[in-house]
Amino acid sequence: MATQAEAGAKIIDGTAVAKSVRQGVADRIKTFQAKYPRFQPTLAIVQAGERPDSSTYVRMKAKAAEEIGIKFKHVVVPAETSAEQIVEIVGKLNDDLQVSGIIVQLPLGQHVTPEGERLVTEAVSPEKDIDGFHAYNIGHLSSRASIPLFAPCTPSAVIRLLESTGVTISGSTAVVLGRSDIVGSPVASMLRNRDATVTQCHSRTKNIEAIIKTADILVAAIGKPEFVKGSWLKPGAVVIDVGINYVPDSTKKSGQRLVGDVEYASAATVASYITPVPGGVGPMTVAMLMENTFTSAERLWNHSRELKVKPLPLNILEKVPSDLEIARAQTPKPVTQLAHEIGLLPDELESYGKYKAKVDLSVLDRLAHRKDGKYIVIAGITPTPLGEGKSTTTIGLAQALGAELGRPAFACVRQPSQGPTFGIKGGAAGGGYSQVIPMDEALFNRLVPSKKGKREFAPLMFKRLQKLGINKTNPNELTPEEITRFARLDVDPETITWNRVLDTNDRFLRKITLGRNPTEQGHEREAGFDIAVASECMAVLALTTGLEDMKTRLGAMVVATSKQGDPITADDIGVSGALAVLMKDAIKPNLMQTLQGTPVFVHAGPFANIAHGNSSILADKVALKLAGTEEGDSSDRVGYVLTEGGFGADMGMEKFCNIKCRVSGLTPDATIIVATTRALKMHGGGPDVTPGKPLSEVYTSEDLVTLKEGCKNLVKHIQNSKKFGIKVIVAINQFASDSAAELELVRQESLAGGADAAVVSNHWAEGGAGARALAEAVIETCEAESNFKFLYDLDLPVEEKISVISKEIYGADGIELSELARKQVETYTRQGYSKLPICMAKTQYSFSHDGKLKGVPTGKLFLIQTIPILRPKNRIYDPYPRNMQTMPGLGTRPGFWEVGLDPETGLVTGLF
C-alpha cells in the first residue's frame, strides 16, 4: 500500500499495511475458532520493574493483541528480580499450554548483565519465541538449508513492506545498514534467502556512500538520525527506514521530533518507494508480532493434536521365550518421553526411576473440556485355574490399536498382588478393625486434653459430634451423657469386620486369636488376615474420584457395630485423616508401557471374586481424557481405553457395570469377552485343569464336540453382557495347539450367540500385529452409540438385588440366605444402607456358588452364607457364599519354587 509523495517517491504506508495484517490475523482467529471453539491465542509478556518506556511498549502490544482477539497475559516482577528468577518464570510459561507466545521485555535492569539477558532470551522455548530472538531461530534464519519457527518481527516487517510495493527482490542489489542481531543481520539473511545480492554495512564500513549508491533496495537500521542523504541514493531505489531517532525541534511541544536514519525530504525526490518515520516500519513490527503469535498458537494447537506414541519395534521369535526373557530383551522408552507422546505436561508427572511415573490428578481439570474416548471393558468366559489370557489380550489389543493402527490407546489394569505372583491364583476382599474401649471420663480427658488451660476438639471429631446430633464446639459444654456417647464407641466385638492384611498367601492366617498377651486385659477375640488386595482401603483406592472423595470414603468405612446397633466408622475412631495422608501418593495412577511402547496405567488391585475386581476409576478417567477429542475433531481422532474386569464377565464385568460405572458416571461403549478353546473344552465336559499337572490330550488336540458343548458357557456370558445394553466383541485367544476348525467353530458360535463381532487373536505370539484384526473390529463396533443400562434399581431391597444378580447373571433359580446373612441384611437396612449396589463374592470357576459346576449350571439356588463386609461410601455389600476365603492358600508346587536370583548378573529368574 503506497501513496505518491509530493517530491516523487511513493510512500509505503506502514500503518495501512499493518492494519491489513492485523485484520487478516483477526479473521484467521475467528475462522479457526469457528471450528475449534477452545482455540485461543495468548501472548505473555514478562516485564521487570515499571520503566515508563517499557510500560508504553507493553501497553501498545496489549492493545493490539486484544483488538484482534489475542488474549494478553502480563507478568510483572520487581525491578531487582534476578535473571535466574526470570528464567524460572519463563520456564513455567513454556510449559503452559494456554500460552502461545512469550516476550521478555528488555532491558531487565542494570543489575542484569548482557550474559544474563542472553540467558533469559535463550530460556524462551523456540516454539514460543515470537520475537524470533532465540539462537535456534536466528541460526535457522541464517541457513538456507533450514527455516526458522519465527523470524524477528522488525525484519519480517521490512520484508512485508518490500513485498507490498511489488518490487522484485530476487536478483536485486540490496544494502543493509546495521549489523544488530535484532534488525540488521536478520534482514540481510532474509533478503539473501530471497535471492537478493546483499551488502551489509556498519559503522566501520569504508566508502559507505558509494556502496549505498549501488542499492536497488536500501534498509537503514544504523541508529544515526538522517544519516543517509538523498544524493547517496541510486535513482528509483526502494528505501526502508527502520531508524527511530529523536532530534531537537523547538516547534514541537515535547521539544523534539522523531526521524529515521534517512533524510526523508531529500531521499523522497530520488527513491521510487520510501517508508516514513513514524508510520512506516513501526506499526508493522507490532502487526508482525500479532501474526507470529497466531502462527505459534495454530502450530501448538495442531502439534498437540498430532501427538502420537512412537511404537517400539518387537523382535518376534518363532519359538516364544518366557515372559521374563521377552521383557528383558526390550528396552523401554523413558517414561518422560512416553508422557510427552500422550500429552502429559512435565508438572503432571512424578517419575519413579526411568521407566515408571505417577500422574498428578490435575490433568483431569486441565482436560475436563474434552469428550471422553471410547471405553471398553475386557472380560472373559468362566476361566480355568490357569487363566485364559485376559490381561494378555488387554495389552495385545492396546498394542494393536496404538502401535499397529496408530490410534490413541490406553490399557488400564490392576496392580499385581504378591499372592498370585508367588503362588498361582489368589482372592481379594474387604476386612475389619478392632478397638479396645477405655472408661468414659478418663477417655474423654485423653481425647480432648487441656493445652495451656484450653480444651479443643480435633477437626475430625466434629464429624462424630455431628453424627451423634451434638451441636456443640466447646468440649466443656458437653453433658455427662453426651461425653459418654462421644467417648465410648461401645463396640460389639462380635461385629468387628476389620481384618489385618498381608500381601502374600498364608492359609494359616485365615483365622487367628488376638489379645492373648496379659497387657490386653482379657480383650481376646477371634479374627483373621485377608490378602492385601482384599483390603477395604484397596477398594476405596479403586473407587475414589479424588482426594476429598477418598478421605470421605475412608472415613465412612464401617469397622464394627455398637451394642446399640449403630455403625462404627473409621471417622469414629479418628483415623480417616491419617489414612488419607498414607494414601495421598497412592491415589495417583502409575504410568508404564507395553512392550511396543504404548501407554498403560497400572493402578489399584481389588480381586473380582470377592471385591469388585477392576482397576481404578481415576486411571480410567485420566486415560479417557488423554484419549479424548476436542470440539471440532473428526471421529477418526478418538482414542480407546481398555479397562480390565477380573475373572469372567459374570464377575468383573458385572461389577464394573453395576458398581464402578455407578460411582464414576462413565458409560462403556463395548465389552470384550476373552475366550480360549481350553476353557471352553473344560466347560464342555473336559477333565479338570489343575495347576502344576500336565494338560489332558483333550486340551491339546482337536475335539469339536467337546468344544461346541463348552461354547454354551461363552454364549451365556454374551447374553449377560447384552443385558447391560452394550456391544459385545469376542476375542478368541489363540493357543499354539488350536486347530483352524476349532477357532472357526468358536467364532461361529459366538456370532450365533449374539456377539457383535468375534475375532481370532494371536497377540501372545505376535504382539500387536497378532491383534490387528481384533483392533479393527473394536474400532468398527464402537462407532455406534452405547445403550448402556444398569441391571437393577438401587431402590430395590437388598435381598431382591442379590436375587436379580443371581437369576439374571448366574442363572440360579433363586437365592437362599443363612440366618446370619438375613440378620446382617436387617441390620444394614436399619442403619440406612439398603440403597446400595451389591458386590457378590463367589467362586470364579463357575456361574454358581460351587466351583465344581462347569458349563451353564441351572436349577440351583445360590446360597448366601454371610454378608460380613459393608462399605457404605464405597457402595458395596459383599454377600458371601459358603466356604469363600479372603486369604488364599498355596498349592503343593507354588510359583515361588521357580523364583531366584542369578548370582552373576543379579537378575531375577523364574518369575514368569
Secondary structure, DSSP 8 states (H G I E B T S, - for coil): -EEE-TTS-EEE-HHHHHHHHHHHHHHHHHHHHHH-TT---EEEEEEES--HHHHHHHHHHHHHHHHTT-EEEEEEE-TT--HHHHHHHHHHHHH-TT--EEEE-S---TTS-HHHHHHHHHHS-GGG-TT--SHHHHHHHH-TT---S---HHHHHHHHHHHHHT---TT-EEEEE---TTTHHHHHHHHHHTT-EEEEE-TT-TTHHHHHHT-SEEEE-S--TT-B-GGGS-TT-EEEE---EEEE-TTSTTSEEEE-SB-HHHHTTT-SEE--SSSSHHHHHHHHHHHHHHHHHHHHHHHHHS-----------SS---HHHHHHHS----HHHHHHHTT--GGGEEESSSS-EEE-THHHHHTTTSB--EEEEEEESS--TT--SHHHHHHHHHHIIIIIS---EEEEE----HHHHHSS---------------HHHHHHHHS-EETTEE---TTHHHHHHHHT-----GGG--HHHHHHHH---B-GGG----EEESS--GGGSSEEE--SGGGTT--EEE-EEEGGGSHHHHHHHH--SHHHHHHHHHH-EEEEBTTS-EEETTTTT-HHHHHHHTTTTTS-EEEE-TTS-EEEE-----TTTS--B--HHHHHHHHHHT-B-TT--GGG--EEEEEB-SSIIIIIHHIIIIIHHHH----SEEEEEE-HHHHHHHTT-----TTS---HHHHS--HHHHHHHHHHHHHHHHHHHTTT-EEEEEEE--TT--HHHHHHHHHHHHHTT-SEEEEE-HHHHGGGGGHHHHHHHHHHTTS------SS-TTS-HHHHHHHHHHHTT--SEEEE-HHHHHHHHHHHHTT--SS-B-----TTSSSS-TT--S---S-EEEE-B---EETTTTEE--B-TT--SS----SS-GGGG-EE-TTT--EES--
